[in-house]
Amino acid sequence: MRKDILVSLVIGEISAWLMLLIFKNIGALPFGFDKLTTNGWLLPIVFPLLCAGGMVVALFFKKRLSILYQFAKFFLVGGLNVLVDLGVLNLLIIISATSAGLWYSVFKGISFLVATTNSYFWNKNWTFGSRQSKFGQFLVVSAIGFLINVGVASLVVNLIGPQFGLALKTWANVGALLGSVVGLMWNFAGYKFVVFK
């Protein structure tokens, strides 16, 4: 129990610093953090506490709904993986001052590989607690999850198009979020029942 809360705090802290890196590249802090502080110093304090609080809630339901507890751990690791992917990508963009073209594709490939490796180790050792090494199966499940994620987002953005009077930029984020949710469900099922069973 204490280990899960401590790991949640660590994931929250790493995530907060990755968010600050990403927001530095984008040029703004979301959710009003820029109004609270010019440097975003509050995020590395608040976000780990939110992650740990979520884990405490999941631990409360552990005996009644063990899959909810495991999914909460998976959700934290998944959020960290998204931020590792974006953080590495944004760091490479900041270092190179290149955000388009062939180098962007190379950077995206590097960031995806780093995030996938990160995902494997966190999920193997903490989320699912597996002693077996099935990295090949993990890559197959992750690759299919990637195709599902991008496919759903592309369908929502390019074929359905903006709805409810939302601007295209906002709708693009809606599509990305829906793709992530559907991909997350696939990845959880694939990791739980195939990779780390």
Secondary structure, DSSP 8 states (H G I E B T S, - for coil): -HHHHHHHHHHHHHHHHHHHHHHHHHT--STTHHHH-SS-TTHHHHHHHHHHHHHHHHHHTTTT-HHHHHHHHHHHHHHHHHHHHHHHHHHHHHHHT--SHHHHHHHHHHHHHHHHHHHHHHIIIIIS---S--HHHHHHHHHHHHHHHHHHHHIIIIII---TT--HHHHHHHHHHHHHHHHHHHHHHHIIIII--
